[in-house]
């Protein structure tokens, strides 16, 4: 331990300038988090702060990478010219020293600042402790990934290049995917509905499962780094790293089966026994050829059938998000067609309102769709429903400076933007700053409600009001700092607001209220949906 | 101290070291010589476990080189022109940093080496000249009295004064005895002062390894001057394989005899060149190296 300290002290001394930069960027980003909710009403700051905040965040990430890489590459693991290799320094001792340096330089200052700010917000010691655990877990997880990259490269620049390549690769992959879909559409197909992976990479939204999956991943990465320290074989270490990612991904559902950290048993709740899955009927817009009262809405692309699915019997304030686990069609001749399992299958449509949750019912190949599309079948699908509880935080008029607090959290509307054209006012964005001292980081939802009772929040509902609501970012419970300012932007909404030639009439904006809702994870339920007389091309002709 | 058995290292299709079997006796200072690209640096890296062998094995201080650990490195001093140093440290900080790692660290020796090598203690290593950095590396590798010193081209690019300083530093340790060294260098004049054993590497293969005394006894420069009116051309044709760097005119010959065996060789030469004036002279390690290297560089047919 003494020698580990000795090595760590050498590293700290050598990289003191980088570490000072890290401390500065920590202070700056923390300052933004603290002051952003306070300055929403000042026009002079309103434009500048977001830009500075983005730059500070970018600087934060870059300097984080540089700090970790500098510490690790001070005693490099690639090549055969490193000073330490021919000195009596055990690889495990060196690894210990680097981890120690990482904690002292990267993690400890972050935790200290976090604790100071939370204490200033009068958070209780218990809340601070839990928040610091979450923060240290997240910092350690990301730092280990940076540490691994630094251990298989020789310079900081190369680490940054690798990161840039990963990000670029992801963008290129997305472009290729889009091109494939466009080609499919150009060939006469229809576009599958946009979906998002449900929140997190490690399975369900249960924070315990996330923690377990993340911890497994962290241990895997640490093992890989340890291997690299002992053997200095970068190729094998990279293979191990990719294997850790793959295994963590592949066994994502298995985390929920670990008894120690199993999520709350929703099945045991009294109300759970009475829940039933069914297709949801939704109202249709005026002029739609189907009867507007009770209609099933679905979407059929060349490969995916999607529909709103609901779980009846939930208590008030609870919502269920369906995720398709498996599905099959049994035709009249007893032949069976299993749904293809793709990432899209395990996804739910990103419905911000939590009023209607759509999910893929079945995904098949284009050929199957062509061949069997018109044949009646019995549909059987098993869905995992993520159960969340919504609780209102605030109801606000859309006016800059409007604020509300439920004790643990405060919400302030920091800016709104309007565009006017003729007699139509377009509310292009609303930014909401939120500060919280609650133990769990809320996932926020916005719902606009007009005086006449209309609501706007559902991006994929039929096109009434041309509503489009985007929330960003969505922090998952268990991974985020509790004091991060939260911005919600609403774009392309077209409320017809009263205005005069000079712009919107502010008073009238108060005709619209905005509900800010906290969403907390409760658990999950698994249910099976059976549909008779189901056709791939036209799933519900008889209804 | 160092034993290699059929040690081989390939880089792709290139065999940098081939079937190298070498034993460096305990207590000897081995000069590791060879042309550029002969495999000297690769061999030393294999010995220090900086790279892994493709096949074969090496034993250093009685331990398989692939298992060298802190216990062995506490007794090994490694100095290489290719080795990175913690450049942001001053020489004083470097020595202070290293001291806790070595149970045998000798502060007095470290001070003496710094004075002897005239090292500036409070300047950062990155601000030092190449020679000074090398001297700092040597001081930091001798201050704990290593049992084995491994030096890879320590004199490369240094001026004569620096070279002399380095040699004096090494000799400072040599005064204590009980240690071994292997030094690869092109500067044969400098290492000739130090070494008592020499290993010659060529194209990754060991050409010869023997005590310097037997090597110097084996190689002699021979000058033959014909008697007035006589010609040597016919007598010297064909020159035997043991004659290296052979040069002749009609009346004079000069070559390096690589199998000189004292009186026996003198008698052979006298019999081959009757009436000629024959003079044999010991040669330096540098001349030996040049003669051997040139001979090996000649095409097979020319040698035949």
Interface residues (C-beta under 8 A of the other chain):
Chain A: X2 X3 X6 X10 X13 X14 X74 X76 X80 X81 X82 X83 X85 X86 X87 X88 X89 X90 X93
Chain B: X45 X48 X49 X50 X51 X69 X70 X71 X73 X74 X76 X78 X80 X82 X83 X84 X85 X86 X88 X89 X97 X98 X100 X101 X102
